[in-house]
Amino acid sequence: MLEVSGTGLVIDITHAVVEKVFQPSEGASMRTGDAIKHLPSGETWTIAAVSPNGKEIVCCGWPETIAPVFDCRVVSEASDEEHRELLDQVCKLNDLRGSWARSTRDAITKEQA
């Protein structure tokens, strides 16, 4: 809710902001290898994988930590080479990170075909 000072107007902007954040292009802009700032914790994480629906990320390291993309901001983008190398490594994992990474790899392969 946003109250416009002195006017008595209260505007509910929450829904509009959440919809904007969830646009596929925004989720797609985060990818494996990018460094992100997790806003609630203030920590900087490296993305292991982005969920197939683009709404969540899972970070490298332990414990396996998942966060909604709207809680994260990219602070440093991985180069294409860094992205491919880390994606290949994460694809070998037998956990959620590996599953999401394989989905990403399969989608890239499909686009290139």
Phi, psi and omega in degrees: 000139178236121178262125179274112187307130175078359183252342185079002180274136174235123184246129177271104182257357184304311184298316181297318181294316180297319179297318180297316181297326184275004177301137182306324181297329179290314178296322181292338181287341174266136181212167180309131178099341178292145172267130181235154172260122176274108189299316181298324182263339184079003182276154174256128183237157170259131181285125173276320181195156174253140180300153180303331178271359176075010185262347182222157172237156171235137186263165174287162177095187183228139002284162177298111187246130181246140177217148174293144181300331182289349175267004188232149175228134178290129177251338179204124180274139175289146173291166178301321180294315178299319179300309182297316182297313180291321178301316178300319180292315183293327179302337182280348182283147178256054178217190182301319180302315180296319180297312180294321179296319178296324176297318178296313180300317180296321179293321178295316179300317180297319179295324183282344182284000000 
